[in-house]
Structure formats: C-alpha cells, structure tokens
Amino acid sequence: MKYNLHTHTFRCHHAQGTDEEYVIKAIENGYKVFGFSDHAPHFFPGDYVSTCRMLPSEADEYARSIDSLREKYKNDIEIKLGYEMEWYPELIEKDIKFLSDIGFDYLILAQHYTDNEYEPFREYCGHPTDKIEVVDKYIAQLLEGAKSGLFTYVCHPDLIKYKKDKEINSQKLSYLLDELKKIDIPLEYNFYGYFDKRHYPNPEFWKMAKEKGCKTVIGLDAHNPKVVEDEKRLNKMKAEISELGIIPLETIELIK
C-alpha cells in the first residue's frame, strides 16, 4: 500500500504550500494513506520562541484544517493527523497533554537537538559534529523517546554523524541500531534528505540496519507539494533501498 506519514505545512515556517495542495498531489500520485505531521508545538519557558515549528496557538487550526480535508476527500484518500515531535525531557508531559486534548492519530519521533531546545548549552544535530559528547547525548535522548511507547516510528535516525572518526561513528551507529532493534520500532528512510542531497540517508547506516533486521518505512518528509510528485527521484531511491536488500513495510500500525 502506498502511504506517507511525514508531511509538513507552512505553520513550521520552513515549508511551503497549502494543506489541500498536498492532498491533491497525493491523490494524483496514487497515495492511499497520507499523514500530516508538522513540527509539534512545545511549551517553552520564558520568552523563547522556536522559529522551526508551529506555535501552541496554531495547533487547533492545524487539526481543524486536516480534519476538514479528511472529510472532503474521504472517498479518494485516507488522511491522518499527526505531529513530528522532539523528545524534550523537561517539556514532554505538558506537550503530550496539550496535543491529546486536541486529538491526533499518531506521533513520529525526530531528534534535532540535545537537551531541551531553549537551553543555551543545547546542540543542534542536523549537521555533522566534531563533538563526541553530542553524538552520545543525541543517541541517549533518541532512545529515551523511542522507549516511551508514544511514537509510531523514528524519523531520519541517521541524522547524527561524527565527522572526526569514521570508525567511531560506525560503532556509535551500530549501538544505536542494536538498541532500536530491541525496542522494535520502525526506522524512516528519509526522502527529503535524499531529495536535498544531505548527509542522510547514510548507506552505511542502512546496510547495518538491514543486517540487524530493523523495520524500515519510507517517509517523504515533504516540505513542498512538489516533493510528493517527484516520482523519478523517489523510484531511484527505492531502487537503491532494494539493492541494500531492505523491504520497507507495506503497512504500519499507528501508535497514539
């Protein structure tokens, strides 16, 4: 079954297109299930405001918009309402309570920062790092979130990269995969990273994931409706996944 659970909207301030444009492109390109998972709002303390996720005040409108499209296109496609969420230890309880009151179909876990985003000592993990302590903290925090039982899958788990030593990087990623395998949570092969020619998806990571028997899903991580219709590059990526011997899940059970 053709599905995608990783889609962003303009509310995160770094994606384009209307919610309905995504749905129309999904229908035109044969998707049976299409999930919206914009960056979840967090209740940051003090005067900190994130520039890469929706505000708490936007969450209700987001949910109503997706629910409206779900009803409008119910005969053409199954639409799901979700959030891509960070594991911020100091914030998670209040954030989950807020989202549960609004309602959602699923959450997907994506760790972009260590510690809590608003803290001055936090580190951004979206670029290769030369600090081994950042790698260790990223792995520990991601695993804590994955063990919570709140998330349907882990987004771009190969986001982290230690650039100083390839062998150490491999050892760290191998440990991460071993622990994720124990949890038995699916891992996302990220199309946007492929589309945008980032340092992930990491072939070495995915070769190890195959050897360890980790479950894999494909996530578009769409930040523009054009990503949804880029069949040429998507099929090329799928061919490369196939060459690694990875068979992505045809269906996935949503956890909420």
Steps between C-alpha positions, in 0.01 A plus 500: 500500500635842408509724806689792651484621860756781486368830363556858613291812458567873482443527875854380577642806316726298269248313281288618209161430348147468635371193678261428213778521240675213673183291502432563131857401407473189716179390327645572155804287582312200630540529877245303701594638843648846549600635839574857604764523772608859535752591771314481827469807721685496829429705810837668536566694820576868518506701180656233275316460167601233251522604136473146361168370634142606545393697803261348755245758386509354146440137593121514517471662156744241361287215634178653366656551156615138473169368634314707240711356218453150643125542460515674162717233338384195695401315181839558340763460771542425870643805677665483840580774752834477673801689630875467467618542855827547685577321824556791738507346849395815686206571268361167383228449762333838446543481121337157474209606722439804278503300175285224649234754589490613136523146367735330253546171317871447556836651596838447336826556688770728360791624706665818367643635826661360811362593842209745466498735202472820703804427719818692412715184520284297261656386172344480154551156346388566142859549381800268546670569832858474629381462862469138611302609805232636266477164325466317831236737630302487174496120512399487866222755452366336185491161670320645801230631270481178300453298820208719612249312284353827373635490146404313184851519357834685514566766234842515333680307778824540301491878543793492742854476362834517677732648239834463683530122490314272257563185703369651822199635312427148372526357851259759637247442224526124544421539872206728419360244255542215747298690761231606251470140385434393861219756519369370164403845379505568122766732360446753222697509177464871436418619150553871568859437604544308175312765299705783652835310481571516872733272696210262560372246407834345593565179296725357771229550763240329285725210411541437873124545553436229243751264663342556841147450368360844585158590363505775236243750374534763229412855604476782247572767762324727252558872545349586162217332301750450215678237710184288496502478121874444451451139392824486303727566796280303738519194276876542472527504878277194528726317255801580718312375808422180314867454410578509873250218548259713701127443457304794648183421693189495281281607789572644843302498823443849634580556867319779686 
